[in-house]
Amino acid sequence: MAACVRAIQQQNGSLVLELDPAANDLTTCQYVVQSGVEVVGNPLALSAEDGAVASGLIVSCWVAAYATRSVIATFRGSSKDE
């Protein structure tokens, strides 16, 4: 279950988040914090390590596709002058 949170500015300029139990409508909240159950079920909620692995896989796919295209172009004997 999501919770409504409001930011309270401290004297040193930093912000402290505080739960707002009076808020019933999440669309009027300043910030909305998801519970652990909602985050675990979300396929886009990645840790930094998971994000690095996913980006590495994407880059690897692009490199493999570029290499494959280069090899095919070499075998066909195509040139940019044509």
Phi, psi and omega in degrees: 000135180280151180236148178272133183230144175238151180263133178242124183277131179273170181294331180276002178096350179280163179250142175240131179270136181227135177297141178246090184290344182281342183282125179258330183256118183290341180287342180263000182285151174288315177223148176238128180248130180274153176278172181297325180295320180291324181287321181295324180280352184272118181289344181267355178275096183250147171282172179298321180293317179295322178295321178294319178295315181297316180293325176296320177294320179295314179297321179298320177297318179296318179296316179297319179294319178295317179296318179298317180295322179294319179295316179297317179296325178293317179294325178285338180076026181283151176226165182279350181283343184286000000 
